[in-house]
């Protein structure tokens, strides 16, 4: 009864709720379309000499088809998670974590090995 719509007839209240939800849905669709068209796809970053040596080592150990580039900075928050910078190259060891989660991949970062979000990697 303290709400501004508390005295509104029930059919009018439900109509207002439906209108609000439709408007919010339309705004969300517009946002999604804008986000998809405005956000550029990740660009391959140039490598410094130390990173190039690491990439050559990863290629010799794992092969070129296993190399991925980090598309945005990753801050490891769980045990065995890696913290990596955008542009780093890693080699895919397993496309699943120990619990069967396919959104976390086991990678070799040219020394440390650990898990990273699969969505932050692109084939190199």
Secondary structure, DSSP 4 states (H G I P E B T S, - for coil): --STTTTS-HHHHHHHHHHHHHHHHHHHHHHHHHHHHHSPPP-PPPPPHHHHHHHHHHHHHH-GGGEEEE-S-B---STTB--B-TT-EEEEEESS-TTS-TTEEEEE-SS-EEEEEGGGEEE-
